[in-house]
Amino acid sequence: MRQRAIVLFLLCNCFLVLKAQQTFIPYGKITFEKKVNLIRAFENSPIPEEAKEKMKKYALSNWELLFDQEKSLYKQVKKEEENKNFGPFSFSFGSQTNEIYTDYSKKNRILRRSIMEDDYLLTDTIPGVKWKIMHDVRTIVGYECRKAIGVIHDTIYVVAFYTDEILLRGGPEGFSGLPGTILGLAIPRYNTTWFATKVEGFANHQAEITPATKGKKIETEKDLNKLLELFTRYNHNKKEKSEEAKKRLYGYTL
């Protein structure tokens, strides 16, 4: 009887230690799979039906979020794989942010964008998202996540699943503002989802969490206008307003 009690005591202690480790992950790396439903994305486009029939249903790409308690670096890995997935339509989806460095303590970020094979660095403050936390719960890569619904660009709804077992209050594509780390994200309007496939806690990647330095800095309104002109030069929508182009340039969070 005494031996059983000792075994139970040790098992409980092991569980509490493991739970404590899960609850306080100070730094690490999260790998995300981004999935774009191409069939839905091009459903009402002028692309010929023959081309649509040859199109893959989903375009997949992998991204990683390196983080500590104050800053994070979100970047794409194996970019050539995404281009293969998108095929001849890769340019249409080339407006996504290539890299985002965020300093939560200073409330600012640096975005590196590749446009026409040149890199540009845009600096701005961390944008806010209006979130409403729901009661729904979902498990993602072993972490219990609470559902939240947010709104970006005034009318576009975002569904997020976050966990408070990881200390960073951020997530993929620059989304933040929830009481934990976003491990799942969906934007129905853009037919796009991001879900964590792996969490590597306690792996020290702090030395890698640095902002991009190679690229032309966009520091003035004049610089930004020139970049917007370049960004929209090959856009099929010639009547696109500058504010709409700016939203596409900065990505999902502006």
Secondary structure, DSSP 8 states (H G I E B T S, - for coil): -HHHHHHHHHHHHHHHHHHHHHHTB-SEEEEEEEEEEHHHHTTTSSS-HHHHHHS-SEEEEEEEEEE-SSEEEEEEE-HHHHHHHHGGGGGGGTTS-SEEEEETTTTEEEEEEEETTEEEEEEEE----EEEEEEEEEEETTEEEEEEEEEETTTEEEEEEEETTB-----GGG---SSSEEEEEEEGGGTEEEEEEEEEET---GGG-----SSEEE-SHHHHHHHHHHHTTT-S-TT--HHHHHHHHH-S--
